Amino acid sequence: MSTNKPGQVSPVPSGDADEGVPDARQRRAILSAVCVALMAVIASVSGLNVAQPDLAVTFGASQTTILWIINLYTLTLAALLLPLGALGDRIGRKPMLLAGLGVFGVAGAVAGLAPSAEVMLAARLLSGVGAAMIMPVTLAVITSTFPEEERGRAIGVWTGVAGGGGVLGMFLSAALVDVADWRWLFVLPVALAVVAFAMTHRSVPNSREKSGRSYDTVGALTSVVAVVGLIFVLQEGPERGWTAPVTLGALVVGIVAAVGFVAWEVHRRDAALLDVRLFRARGPAGGSVTLLVVFGVQAGIFVVLFPFFQAVLGWSGLLSTLALMPMAVLMMMSSGLAPKLAARTGPRATMALGILLAGAGLGLLAVTVSVDGGYPSVLPGMLAMGIGMGLSMTPSTEAITGALPRERQGVASALNDVTREFGTALGVALLGALVSAGYRSSIDDKLHGVPEGTADTAREGVANALDAAHQAGPHAQAVIRAARQSFVEGWQHAMWVGVAVMAALLLYVLTRGPQRPHRTPTAATEPAEATEPADATPTAL
């Protein structure tokens, strides 16, 4: 599918490359460079979550300020992905990646040395800008550099890093907080950025779009406003309240901007920042919906698992992140295997199998979880989810990137990344709210005889209940048991909702998922695209 009239792609060799198509050794070096750069971005998404108490003490900041320090990075990243992805297509992907790594590294160093919350907020904002310059280019370099027969395997590696790298980042962050200081959290992403900069400068070739079309400034601005408004609602709604004026105002602004963006892009057609007509085809539509849901479920599961490990099982932050590693490892392994399976059975069958396994994992988490069962009661469900998510992510990503021509891969990659960020924010907000609602409805019947003040505190959440139990005297054990059991019951309610969502996704993919591509190989030409024309009618899809 082409969303724009084909432009020219100008490969500009760099390093040792003197051909437009790198050899096998160079491709391995390119893949290593972009994965290291991606790991730097992913490690910064969740790293500060494990240091919230330390940040509050160091800066004397409120919980709201701490949450902004954490969320401002992802908000900025999500908002700028599309505009900067498109800009990278124009000015050159290698210069954009090098500039992004430079900005990201400097911002990380400033954050690690920040003397105040205000400086930290500015550094996190700048880090988000750098990350938005990096993330879409890493995937665009793969899709515009690797030959068609190797592209799926390379995307599988990239997807594995994007999916499982966050868990590895959390584990290393928790280890640094336990043995050193929260400021050391920034050493890892800064070091990765420095390494990626050197590897990119040496190994990554440049490519860019040559087109007479003007940059879609209006589309870029409206996309930023839309993403900021909608992500703000998902991040701040649980904290401020879904009916708070600022939440409703952001929702209205986000929806109006999103509608304006779609209308403007339809008007721009071939000159659009993102030609929304591509969603009429099975590939990009199915891939986007799958990534939205799968990343939402993954993020929501992490929101549930951490309180379970820490509040219910009494584990440390380091041990809790270590407990997620089997799931992350299987996710990365299955992401690498997914292209081979998709080549044999087709992307739709591979995605459907992954969704089925992930849904089964959610069902296992709902059925087997218990306070007394501990970690073994959740491990089988986690493993099934890790395999299922890995199998579904890679073909979904390839369906999106294959929908746009080679010269527009920055936009295609940015669309993929924005979908992931929206899914993550949506999953955290919705599954977190479901667990909280289930907890509150369950604990009311378990606090009979507990003093009113202690009971009110216990109703706020499992962590609050465990803290209140220290002052509950003879009722302490009753409060602890009630809180832990209520959390598990809230967990089960959220998991069953997740099973229903995955069942609906499975039905959608089976009926509207991407079909096996029909390619006509031609000699010495660009590999044929794997999707339908943009102007195809819905009945032809």
Secondary structure by P-SEA (a helix, b strand, c coil): cccccbbbbbbbbccccccccccaaaaaaaaaaaaaaaaaaaaacccccccaaaaaaaccccaaaaaaaaaaaaaaaaacaaaaaaaaaaacaaaaaaaaaaaaaaaaaaaaacccaaaaaaaaaaaaaaaaacaaaaaaaaaacccccaaaaaaaaaaaaaaaaaaaaaaaaaaaaacccccccaaaaaaaaaaaaaaaaccbbbbbbbcccccaaaaaaaaaaaaaaaaaaaacccccccccaaaaaaaaaaaaaaaaaaaaaaaaccccccccccccccaaaaaaaaaaaaaaaaaaaaaaaaaaacccccccaaaaaaaaaaaaaaaaaaaaaaaaaaaaccaaaaaaaaaaaaaaaaaaaaccccccccccccaaaaaaaaaaaaaaaaaaaaaaaacccccaaaaaaaaaaaaaaaaaaaaaaaaaaaaaaaaaaccccccccccaaaaaaaaccaaaaaaaccccccaaaaaaaaaaaaaaaaaaaaaaaaaaaaaaaaaaaaccccccbbbbbbccccccccccccccccccc
